Structures are given as C-alpha cells and as structure tokens.
Amino acid sequence: MEQTWRWFGPEDVVQLSHIRQTGASGIVTALHQIPYGVIWSVEEIEKRKALIAADPSLGLRWSVVESLPIHERIKIGEGDLTSLFDNYRQSMRNLAQCGVTTICYNFMPVVDWTRTELAHPLPGGATALRFNIHEFAAFDCFMLERPGAEADYAPDVLTRARDWHIRSSESDRRNLLSNIMAGLPGAYDRYDVPGLRVMLDRYRDIDAGALRENLARFLREVIPTAEEVGIRMCIHPDDPPRPLMGLPRIVSNADDIAFILDAVDAPANGLTLCSGSLGANPVNDVPAIAKRYADRIWFAHLRNVAKDPDGSFMEADHLGGDTDMVALVTVLLEEQKRRKDAGDKHWRIPMRPDHGHELLDDVGKPTHPGYPAIGRMRGLAELRGVMQAVSALRGLPL
C-alpha cells in the first residue's frame, strides 16, 4: 500500500524531513487554518502542495486530504445550506484541479475522536491515549449536567463517575474537558462547558434517523461533483463508535456503512477503513467489514485498541490489541491485487499508521495528541513488515 503520514502543516513539530526518514512518501494533510464552510482556493491548495514538494530529494506528495470538514449546520440540517454545499463542491473542484483527489471526512456531531486520557502511563515511561468510560460519564453527568445523561450509563459506571467527580479538583476537571476537546486537531471551534450546552441544544431534535438523512442529503449534493471531477470521498467511522453526550453516531458498524454506501451508490462514495475506530465497538469484526466493503475503501487508518468490558479502551500497539492486523492487511492487499488485475491505475490504497504511543524522545513534546513521530514510526515499521510478509507468502503486489 502507499505508505502515508498525517502532517498538520508548517507548524507541526514533526517536519517533512522527519517524515521522509520514517519511509513514508505520501502526505495526509489539510488547510486547517481555513474556517469550516469557507472555500479552499486553488492558491492556498497550491501553496501547501509546493511546501510539500519544495525539497525534491524527499520525494513527498500530497496524497490525501484529511479532512475537508463539513460545517455543523450541514450535520444539523439548519437553515438554507445552499452556499455551504456550493462552497464544499468548489473546494472539491479546486482540489481536483490541483491533482489532490482523495478526501477523508467525518460526520461526527460536535466532537471528533474523543479520549479522556492523553498520556496514560505505560511500562518504561511511554504513554498512550485512553478512553475511560467512568471519566466520560463524570463529564457528561456532573460537569456538563446533561438532562437524562445518567440513563446512558451502567450503574457501576455511574458510581465510579460520581466518585471521580467528588475527588476531582478544578484542575482535574479542566484537564478532562481539554482532553475531550483534543480530538479536534484541525477544528476551527473549541467548546467550553457552556458552549457545549449550546451546541447540544442545537441538536435537541436530531436523532440517529435525522442525522442519517442529513448525511444522505450531503452525499446527494456532493457525490455527483466528485464523480465529475475524479474525487474519491471516504467517510471516517465514529471514534468511539457509540453515542456521546446524547448525540447520535451513525458510522459505527457494518450496517451503518451499508446505509451510507447505498445512499448514493457510486464509486466516489467510499470509506476510510479505520481499524481503531471500528475496533472499539465489540460487535465489529474489522477484517470482515473490510472484506465486505473492500471495493469502496479508498483510504486506510491502521491502528489497534484493547477494549475493557465496561466500554473503556486504550490505544494498543499497532500489532497488539483486539484486531487481527495480519488478517486485515491481507484483505487490503488482496483488494489491491483485484484492482491492479482490473487495470485500475490507482490500485494502491493509501494507508497511514494512525495514532501512536509517545516513546523515547517524543515523551512530553508538544505534538498533536496521538501523533508523535517515534510511536507512529514504530507502527509504520511494524505494518510495513506485515505487508512485506503477506505479500511474499501470498504473491500479492505491494
């Protein structure tokens, strides 16, 4: 597969020269400085492309956009959305004109990926991202004070949540809010508790069915343009794949994916196969989901999680955790072979090592949470080894 790396732009601590040292050649990035709903101009796209290609010896290219974000009003279905849809389509056209034709996006309401710990200690001094269900329940029930929130949690989780809240200091609570918001690395808005309450109120009439219809409406608006200009759209699963703060999540399992791909049944309407996001749902068999939707996977995030019975989970080693990564990589390489045999000139699936533990010299560095250099490089090296071994044993093209 095409080995790629998420880069947050010129201010990223991980520099392009560092990325080249990991062995990755594709860059996954976005114009995070542009507010949601505003057109990405050709000038700004070309400026980012030129920055990536400035040193030809690095051999890097802008491979995937992650993300071209969807304005919250589109998710809510709020007001006249004509200009927002027009702007999104124009950004797609501009990206295609500049030769960047794979767009990863998500449809998670209000918050993106969510964790309660950003530096859970591991043996030897490394750290990992972790989602503790009782801490999230403490935030939801006792800090946010969302009406009816307690009904969403098991009694033992609520007991631990209440205990955490009683023991917590103001600093603990500020840190928890900050950790929950940290999953929005490119977001234009951040929320405090009052701001979250305002956002939740805007969603008060949006259940899973309504959110699904708003996603289907978005797809009907943009996929024809994607088909016209050669863009491949690939939706990212929910992370974690469960409702949060009473907000529905609609990209959490195989049936959700089926609805989305059937809503506009066109090749441009595809999937980002995120093994970590899907893997946090106990009902999901990630290799089986990948096999079922292989012909619509345009991008892959490869990482692993270890789940607890109460709904908590932790980011595991890329080859550890609960997902059989060898089986998953095999599915993806087999799909690549099918595409190559069919004459598809874009037969390689871009993949990136998603998230990573803070290791060695990265511990304590101001990287984006989940995106240290060394932990992701370790993950990429391990995944590269799996790809090489599976390729050699099964005669599959890399």
Salt bridges, closest charged atoms under 4 A:
GLU2 OE2 - ARG61 NE 3.33
GLU44 OE2 - LYS47 NZ 3.30
GLU66 OE2 - ARG6 NH1 3.42
GLU66 OE1 - HIS301 NE2 2.99
GLU66 OE2 - ARG352 NH2 2.92
GLU72 OE1 - LYS75 NZ 3.98
GLU78 OE1 - ARG202 NH2 2.53
ASP86 OD1 - ARG89 NH2 2.60
GLU117 OE2 - HIS120 ND1 3.14
ASP140 OD2 - ARG146 NH2 2.80
GLU145 OE1 - ARG197 NH2 3.44
GLU150 OE1 - ARG162 NH2 3.72
ASP152 OD2 - ARG146 NH2 2.73
ASP156 OD2 - ARG160 NH2 3.82
GLU170 OE2 - ARG173 NH1 3.45
ASP201 OD2 - ARG204 NH1 3.14
GLU213 OE2 - ARG220 NH2 2.61
GLU221 OE1 - ARG89 NH1 2.69
ASP239 OD2 - ARG115 NH2 3.05
ASP239 OD2 - ARG303 NH2 2.87
ASP256 OD1 - ARG212 NH2 3.07
ASP265 OD1 - ARG296 NH1 3.14
ASP308 OD2 - ARG130 NH2 2.56
ASP310 OD2 - ARG160 NH2 2.82
GLU315 OE2 - ARG115 NH2 2.84
GLU315 OE1 - ARG303 NH1 2.98
GLU315 OE2 - HIS355 ND1 2.71
ASP317 OD1 - HIS357 ND1 3.52
ASP317 OD2 - ARG378 NH2 3.45
ASP322 OD2 - LYS307 NZ 3.08
GLU334 OE2 - ARG394 NH1 3.52
GLU335 OE2 - ARG338 NH2 2.70
GLU335 OE2 - ARG339 NE 2.73
ASP341 OD2 - LYS337 NZ 2.73
ASP344 OD2 - ARG232 NH2 3.39
ASP354 OD2 - HIS301 ND1 3.66
ASP354 OD2 - ARG303 NE 2.89
ASP354 OD1 - ARG352 NH1 2.71
ASP354 OD1 - HIS355 NE2 3.75
ASP362 OD1 - LYS365 NZ 3.96
GLU382 OE2 - ARG378 NE 3.08
